[in-house]
């Protein structure tokens, strides 16, 4: 079973930047998707960005142009660079990996964007 450990959450002012990291307990093949989801208070968990080998990264419309997902397969890590953060980006961010048809989740890291 894959275990995922997220880091990089915290508080930031509107317009600021943060980078999230998520490291897997085992090697994830490049063809297997790694992704970030988020869940804001009172809302359902939703896809933020996803990356897999051989395809362009996918982004939610609300973060397109502001967030960048990347991965380092050698380090078993996926990153989410978040720029121009807005209060609406406040949420718990979850790392996700799909492997052999199974989905694995991290415990989540809280991002708070406020003045």
C-alpha positions as CSV (number, residue, x, y, z in Angstrom):
1,X,0.0,0.0,0.0
2,X,1.4,3.4,-1.0
3,X,1.7,6.0,1.7
4,X,1.8,9.6,0.9
5,X,3.3,12.4,3.0
6,X,2.4,16.0,2.1
7,X,4.3,19.1,3.3
8,X,4.4,22.8,2.6
9,X,1.0,24.0,3.8
10,X,0.4,27.1,5.9
11,X,-0.9,30.6,5.9
12,X,-0.2,33.1,3.1
13,X,-1.5,36.5,2.2
14,X,-3.5,37.0,-1.0
15,X,-1.1,37.3,-3.9
16,X,1.5,35.2,-2.2
17,X,3.0,31.8,-3.2
18,X,3.5,28.4,-1.7
19,X,4.9,25.1,-2.8
20,X,3.4,21.8,-1.7
21,X,5.3,18.6,-1.8
22,X,4.1,15.0,-1.6
23,X,6.5,12.1,-1.3
24,X,5.4,8.5,-1.8
25,X,6.7,5.5,0.2
26,X,7.5,3.6,-3.0
27,X,8.4,4.3,-6.6
28,X,5.5,5.4,-8.7
29,X,5.7,4.6,-12.4
30,X,5.6,7.7,-14.6
31,X,2.6,6.3,-16.4
32,X,0.6,6.4,-13.1
33,X,-1.1,9.7,-12.4
34,X,-0.1,11.8,-9.4
35,X,-2.5,14.6,-8.5
36,X,-3.5,17.3,-6.0
37,X,-7.1,17.7,-4.9
38,X,-8.5,20.2,-2.4
39,X,-11.5,20.4,-0.2
40,X,-12.8,23.8,1.0
41,X,-15.1,24.1,4.0
42,X,-18.6,22.9,3.1
43,X,-17.6,21.8,-0.4
44,X,-16.7,18.5,-2.0
45,X,-13.2,17.4,-2.7
46,X,-12.2,18.5,-6.2
47,X,-9.3,18.0,-8.6
48,X,-6.7,20.8,-8.7
49,X,-4.1,19.3,-11.0
50,X,-2.9,16.0,-12.3
51,X,0.2,14.8,-14.0
52,X,1.1,11.6,-15.8
53,X,3.9,10.5,-18.2
54,X,3.3,11.3,-21.8
55,X,0.5,13.7,-21.3
56,X,0.1,17.4,-20.7
57,X,-0.7,18.3,-17.1
58,X,-4.4,18.9,-16.3
59,X,-5.6,21.8,-14.2
60,X,-8.9,23.0,-12.8
61,X,-10.0,26.1,-14.6
62,X,-9.9,28.1,-11.4
63,X,-6.1,27.5,-11.0
64,X,-5.0,27.5,-14.6
65,X,-2.1,29.9,-15.1
66,X,-1.5,30.2,-11.4
67,X,-0.6,26.7,-10.3
68,X,2.0,24.4,-11.7
69,X,2.2,20.6,-11.0
70,X,5.5,18.7,-11.5
71,X,7.0,15.5,-10.4
72,X,10.4,14.0,-9.7
73,X,10.1,10.3,-10.2
74,X,13.6,9.6,-8.8
75,X,12.5,11.4,-5.6
76,X,9.0,9.8,-5.7
77,X,7.7,13.3,-5.2
78,X,5.0,15.4,-6.8
79,X,4.9,19.2,-6.3
80,X,2.4,21.9,-6.6
81,X,3.7,25.4,-7.1
82,X,0.9,27.9,-6.2
83,X,1.3,31.5,-7.2
84,X,-1.1,34.5,-7.0
85,X,-3.0,32.8,-4.3
86,X,-6.6,34.0,-3.5
87,X,-8.8,33.6,-0.5
88,X,-10.9,31.1,-2.6
89,X,-7.8,28.8,-2.6
90,X,-8.2,28.2,1.1
91,X,-8.7,24.5,1.6
92,X,-7.2,21.3,2.7
93,X,-5.0,20.0,-0.1
94,X,-4.6,16.3,-0.7
95,X,-2.1,14.3,-2.6
96,X,-3.4,11.5,-4.7
97,X,-1.8,8.6,-6.6
98,X,-3.5,6.0,-8.8
99,X,-1.7,2.7,-9.2
100,X,-3.0,-0.5,-10.6
101,X,-6.5,0.9,-10.4
102,X,-6.3,1.8,-6.8
103,X,-6.4,5.4,-5.4
104,X,-4.2,6.4,-2.5
105,X,-4.5,9.6,-0.5
106,X,-2.4,11.6,1.8
107,X,-3.7,13.0,5.0
108,X,-4.0,16.5,3.6
109,X,-2.3,19.9,4.4
110,X,-4.2,23.1,5.1
111,X,-3.7,26.2,3.0
112,X,-5.1,29.4,4.4
113,X,-5.1,32.5,2.2
114,X,-6.1,35.6,4.1
115,X,-5.0,39.2,4.8
